[in-house]
Amino acid sequence: MRKELYIDTYENEVKVALLEEKSLVELHTEKKSDDFHVGDIFIGRVKKIIPGLNAAFISIGHEKDAFLHYLDLGTNILTFNKYVKNRLAGSIQNSSLAKIKTEETISKNGKIKDVLAINQLILVQIAKEAISTKGPRLSGEIALAGRYVVLVPFTDKVMVSQKITATEERDRLRKAIYSIKPKNIGIIVRTVAKGQHVNAIQADMQILLNKWGEVVANINGNKFPKKVISELDKVSALLRDILNDTFDAIYVNNSYYADIRSYIQQIAPDKIDIVKLYRGKVPLFEHYDIDKQIKSSFGKSVSIKGGVYIVIEHTEALHVIDVNSGHRVNSNKTQEVNAMEVNMHAAVEIARQLRLRDMGGIIVIDFIDMQKAEHRKELFNCITAEMQKDKARHTILPPNKFGLVQITRQRVRPEVFIDVKEVCPSCNGTGTVRPPFLIIDDIDNNLLLLVKTQKEKNLILALHPFLYSYLTRRFYRIKWMLKYKCYIRFQEKKSFQLLEYRFYSKKLGEINFWISDKKK
């Protein structure tokens, strides 16, 4: 399967698009101001203990206290607590765990009030980001993820991914890990380690041991809560988790190119040549038609080939998807066969939509009714196969007697939401427009404001092709440059509405009074 990754960076955010066979399947946006990601490790302070929930609320610096359930503490929480206390007291000087005496593990049926106390400091890791009105969810079992292995302190267990099914390979990896891992360090072997030489796995483990050293070094000071280490940024974490031999290219613009090459050189030096620098003047997502796919893939209604479409509705914890045949009716086939074909097309698109929007919680799908059990089984097998491409944990139930398919999908981040509807730039959502012949006066007045008040000397005027042609043929660009003694460049924008125009400057970027009757 052909896979391509597109990374477009802006001043305050990074957008990442994953395409499989030229179809958009994942979209990630990371704002550079975000400080609370899955995998970040904090020293938090216990604010509240709720015995009825057997849980505690922990302050980690987020506007909402984070939630920590007893079952998420991890069996070695007493060892972690003692380690943090001794480190802050100065009795632990390095990150080696070989000589650390572990405490007894806690019972699965215990009470959180017997483990934690108000104002106690605790080492925690974000397991789920803040969603809607809820704060982050935490885990007391620290795990550091690498490309081939995951490092878990204060345990000596070695576990191999269940997706590695060959007994000989599982035994090889287990023996190799036991021969190289330090004492009191547990290791989980990831699926991508299959077939890898022990030297590559050891190098990955050493990176994680160094990262654990950073965690220990940052357990200091007297101002808490405090972040002790950040997870990789979303781009690097995505590359770490999904990069494999099926990747054909990674396109990135100039500001992130060196960082991506450096990271690929570290985790997969043989793939360094697939990183390609995009130098075009048109935004990367626009050049490769990714913006077009985003506009067509998000929204309440999503069209599929042949007139089939699905309608997606959302609530706080439930998503409902309705499958509609639209105009797809083949008179040469029975209703049952037509329904089967529509459902199969919809199943493929729904699996893509779950990944693309990162929809989590409960998803209920109302497929078109089918009478034959073999057809319902075939549909179930189809959606199960498509969902195997999804790395999020999920469970799929077979169609019930009402024809509904229920899916539960892991939710660790807010759902990706993109509003594909736009306010009409001609009427600004009012349903009425100003007379078109006044558009020239509007542009002229805005130019006067920019040049006289804001002292702009170099402007770009982006226009709908109709306006572009009209103004160019009547030499308005030259007239305005002579009148206002500034440089003006016209730029044609096919995506604009009929009377839409926008001003851009080198100092300010886009100038936000381009809607001609916004001020009216």
N, C-alpha and C positions, 0 to 999 in steps of 0.2 A: 504494500500500500504506500503510495506516494504521500509524504508528509512535508509540510513547509511551515516555518514559523516566521511571522512578521512582527517586528518590534519597532514601534513608532514612539519617539520620546518628545515630550513637550516640556515647557518650563516647570510645571508643577506636577506632572503625572507621566506615567508610562503606560502605553496600551500594547497588549500582546494578543495576537490572533494566531490560532493554530488551524491550519487547513489540511484536510485529508482528501486526496483526489480532487483538489481545487474547491472543496466545499468547506465552509466555515463551521467548525465543530466546537471550538472553545474561544472565549473572549475574556481577557483579564485586564482590569484597570487598577493601577496602583498609584495612589497619590503620595507624593514624596513627604507629605506632612504626617502620614499615618504612622503611629507609634505602637500599635497593638495588633500584631499579626499572629496567626497560628504558628506555634513553635517558639515564640519569644519566651525567655525565662526571666522571672522577676523574684526579688525578695519582697514578699507582700506582708501586710500586717492584718491579723485577724480582727475584724470589726464587730461581727455578730456571729453568735452560734445559735442555730435554730434546731433544738432537739426534735421537734415534731417532724422536720424534714430530714433529720440526721445529716445536716449540712451546715456550712458556714459561709459567710460573706467576707471576702478578702479585698482589702484596698491595695490596688496595684498602680494607682495614679490615674486610672480611667475615671471619667465623670460618673460612671455607675460602678458600684462595688461588684467584683467578680464572684461567681458562684462556684463553690467547691463542695461536692457531695462526698460522703464518707467512702463510697465505693470507688471514687476517683483518687483517693489518697495514695493508693499503692501499698503493697504489703510491707515495704521497707521505709515507711514514713518516719518511724521512730529513729532509724539510723540517719535519715536526712536531717531531721530536726536537731539531733545531737551534733551532727557534723557542722551544720550552720552555726550553732551556738559556740562550738569550740573554735571555729574559724574566726568568728567575730571577736572572740576572747583572745585570739592570737596564739593559741596552742597548736594550730595546724599551719605549717609554713609552705607546703607544696601540694600539688594536685594528685600525688600518688595515693592510691587506695589500698595498696598491697598490705599495709600494716594496720589498717583501720579495722577495729573490732565491730562487727555488725550487731545491731540489737535484734531482739526477737521480732518476728513478723506479727502484724496485727490480724485479728480474726475478721472474717468477712461479715460476721454478724455483730460486730462491735458498735459502740456509740462514739460519735465524733467528739462529744464533750469530754470523753476520757483520753482523747489524743491531743486536742487543741485547747488553748485558753485565750481569752480576750487579750488583745495587744501582743500576742506572740508573733514573732517573725517566722516566716515559713517560705521555703523555696518552692516555687510553683511554675508551671508552664501553661501557656494558653492552648487549650484544646479546641475551642470554638470561639470565633470572634463575636463581638457584640452584634445582635440582630434585633432590629425594631426597638422595643422598649427594654430588652433584656441586656444585661452587661455580659462581658466575656465569661466563658466557662473554663475552669481550670482543672489541671491534673497535678497531683503531687508526685507522680512517677515520672521523673525526668528522662527524656529520650532524645538523643542527638542523632539526626538522620544524615547519612552520607549517601554516596551513589550506590555502593554495593552492600553496606551494612548499616545497622542502627545500633548505637552504643547506649547501654542502660547501666548506670552506676549501681554499685552495691548488690550485685547478683553475679553468680558464676554460670548462669545458664547460657547455652548456645542453642538457638532455635533457627530452623531453616524454613523459608517460605513454603507454604503448602502447594504453591503453583509449580515448584520444582518437584516433579513426581518421580523421576528416576531414582531408585534406591541407591545405586552406585554413586551418583552425583551428590545426593544428600549426604552420604557417608563421607565422601571426599571432602566436601565443604566443612562438615562438622569437625573432622579430624584436623583439617588445616587451621580452622579458627582456634581450636583448643591448643594447638602448638604455638600460636603467636600471640594470643591475647593475655593481658596482665591479669593478675588476681583481683577479685572483686569487681570485675568488669564483665557485664553480660553483653552478648552480641546476638542481634537478629539479622540473619542473612537474607538480603532482598532478592527478588526474582532475577534481576539483571546480573547478579553474580554468577549465574549459571554459565559454566564453561570458562570462567575467568581464572587466570593464573594467580597463585597465592600471593605473588609479589604485588599485583594490582590491588588485591583485597587488603593486604597489609598496609599499603600506602594510603588507602582510603581510611583505614582504621586509625592510622597515625594522625591524619588530619582531624579526626574526631577527638582523639586524645588531646591534641593541642587545643581544640575548642573547649574541652572540659577544663583544661588548664586556665583558659580565659574566664570561664565561669567562676572557678575557685578564686582567681586573682581579683575578680570584681565583687566578691562577697566581703565587703569591707565598709568602713565609714560609719556614720551615725545618723544619716538622713534616709529614712525609709517611708514609703515603698521606693524601690529602686530597680530599674532594669539592669540585669547583669550581662545579658547577651541577647542579640537579635538573631532571629532566624534569617536565612538568606532572603534577599529581596525576591519578589514574586517571579521575576524573570529567571534568576539563577535557580530558584527552587523548581521551577517548571522544567528547565533544562536538565537539572539533576535527576528528576523523576521520570521524564518521558523520552529523553534523548536515546536513540538506538539506531541500528543500521538502516532502518526504513526512512530516516530523515534525508531529504535531498538538498535542502537549503535553509539557511536562516538569514533573512534580510533585515538589516538594521540600519538606521540613519547614523549620521556622523557622531553625534554626542554620546552614543552608547557602544560604538563599534569596538573600541579598544578594550572596554571592560568585558564584553562578550567573548572576544577572542582570547583574552587572558583566562577567563573561566573555563572555556572549552579546552584550552591548552592544559589546564589543570586536571579536568575530569575525563576528557576523551581526546587526547592529542591527535589521534588518527582522524578525527572529524573536523580538524581546524579549517580545512579548505572549504567546508560548506558554508562558512560565515561570509556573507557578501555585503559589501558596503553599498547603500543606496545613495546616489548623489543627485537625484532629480530635484527640480524646483517644486513640482507638484507634491503635496503631502503623500507619504508612502501608502497609507491606506486608500487614498483616492486613486493613486496610480495603478494599484493592483486590484481595483474594484472591490476591495473589502468593505468600504463604506456602503456600497450598493447592496452587498450581501447582508450587512447589518440592518439596513433599512427594511429589507424584505423579510428578514428572519424574526424580528421582534414586533411586538404589537399583539393585540387581542386575537386577531385572525391571521393565520399563516397559510399561504397557498402552496399546494403541492402540484406536481405535474398532472395533466389530464383533467383539470378542473376540480380535483379533490382539495379540500381544505380542512384545517382543524381550528377550533376555537379554544383558547386557553383562558381560564378564569382563576383568580388567586384569592385566597383568604390568608389569615395569619399562619395557619399550620396545614392548610389543605389546598391542593391544586386540582382543578377539574379540567379534563380535556375531552372535548366532544369531536367526534370524527364525522365529517359530512361528505357525501359523494359528489355534491355540486351537480355539474352537468355531465358527469361521467356515467353514461349508460350505454352499454353495448347490446343492441337488440338481438344479436345472434347468440347471446349467452343468457343463462338463467339468472334470476335474481340472486341466488346463492353464490354463483361464480362471480358475478359483479361485486357483491358485498365482500367476498374473499379478496379479490384483487385490490379493492379500495382499502381494506383493512391492512393488507400487507404493505402497501405504499405508505399508509399513515404510520404504521409501526416503526418503519425506518426513520421517518421524519421526527416522530415523538422521541425516539432514543437520542437523536441529534439535539433536539430542543432541550432535553433534560441536562445534557452536558453544556450546551451553549449558554443557557440561562442559569446554570448551577442551581436548579430547582431542588429543594430538599424537603424532608418531611413526608407527608402522605400525598401520593398522586393517584387519582382515580380517573381511568380512561373509559369513556363510553364508546366502544366500537359499534359498528353496524351489526345488528343481530345476524347470527348464522345458525342454521338448524343442525348441521352435521357436526358430530363430535370430532371427526378427523380434521375438519377445517379449523375448529377452535384450538385443537392441539397444535396444528401447523402454525397458527397465529402466535400461540404461546412460545413455540420454539423459535419463531422469527424474532420476536421482541427480546427473548432471552439471549439469542446470539448477538443481536445488535448492542445490547446493554453490556456485553462482555468487554466492549471497547472502553467502557466507563470505569475509571479508577476509583470512583467513590463507592463505598459499600452500599449495597442495595439488596432488596428482596422483592421478588416478583411472584404474585399469586396467579394461578390459572384463571381463565374467565369463569365467573360464577354464572348462576342460572339466569341472571339478568343481562349477561353479556359484558359485565364490567371487569376490567383488569385493575388490580390494586398493586401499587409499587410503593415501597418505602425506600427513601434514598438519604444517605448521610448528608447532614447539613452542618458545615463548619464555618461558612462565611455567608454574608448577606447575598441574596439572589441578585444576579445581574439584571438591572432594569434599564432599558433605554427607551425613552419616549420618542417614537418615530413620527408622531404627529407634529406638525409645525404650524405656528401662527402665520396666517397669510401676511406676507410682508407688504402687500398692497393696501389691505384694509386694517391690519393690526388686530384681527379678530373681531372687528365690529360688524362686518358684513357690508360695509359701504366704503367707497374709495373717493379720493379727491379727483377732480377733473384732470385727465392726463396732461393737458397743456400747461398745468402749473408745475410740472415736475422740474422744468428747467429753472424756474425761480427758486424752488427748494434747494436744488444743488448749488445754485449761485449764492444763496443765503448761507448755506453751510460752509462753503468755501470762504466767504467773508469772515465768518466766525473763526475758522481754523487759522487763517493767515493773519488776521488782525489781532485776535485775542490770544491764540495759542502759539503764534509765531512759527507756524509750520511752513517749511520751505520745500519739502519733498513729499508729495502725496501720490497715492495710487487710488484711482476711482474704478472700482469693480462694478460692472454693469451687465444687465441682461443683454443678449445679442441684439434685440430690437433697439434698445436705448443706445447701445454701443454703435450700431450702424448709423442711427439718426444723428447722434452727436458728432461722430467722425466726419460724416459727409458734409456737415454744416460748420466744420472747423471750430467747434466750441473749445476744443483742447487748446488751440493756439490763442483764441480770444481770451480764455481765462488765464493762461500763463502771462500774457501781456498785461492784462488788467490787474492781476494780483502779484505779479513779479515773483512767481514761484514755479517750481517744476511739477507738472502733473502728467501722470501716465495712465492711460485707459487700459483696463484689463477686462476681457470678455469672459463671462461666467455663464455657461449653458444651464447650470443647475438653478439659476436665479429665476424668480417670478418676473412677470412682464415689466412691472414698474419698480423693480427692486434695484437698489444700488447701495454700495458700502464704501466708506472711506478707510484707507489704511495709511499709517505713517510709520517711519522707522522708529520713532521714539515711543509711540503708544500702541503700535499694532492696530487692531481693528478699533475704529472709533464708533461708539454706540449711539449715533443718532441718524443712522442711515434710512430708517423707515420714513417715507416721505410725509405721511400724515400722522405720525406718532404724537407729534406735539399739538395736533389739532383737537 
